[in-house]
């Protein structure tokens, strides 16, 4: 895995944790954690990473990454999701 991709992942993950306050992004299915995971995956995808690359970095399946990425349109109905996403985008 490319060091630049790992660095990008760590930077975005850190910002998501800082903004959402969710420390365990990948070990729980609480709604807030799933929203935080979705934000992480969505931003990485916007940065040009493929589903396969994101899957390798997050230890999720490629299909799981794709499912979360596709759920963004539904999650954008929640104010907290939109607010966190916008704040993270602005800080990156």
Secondary structure, 3 states (H helix, E strand, C coil): CCHHHHHHHHHHHHHHHHHHCCCCCCCCCCHHHHHHHHHHHHHHHHCCCCHHHHHHHHCCCHHHHHHHHHCHHHHCCCHHHHHHHHHHHHHC
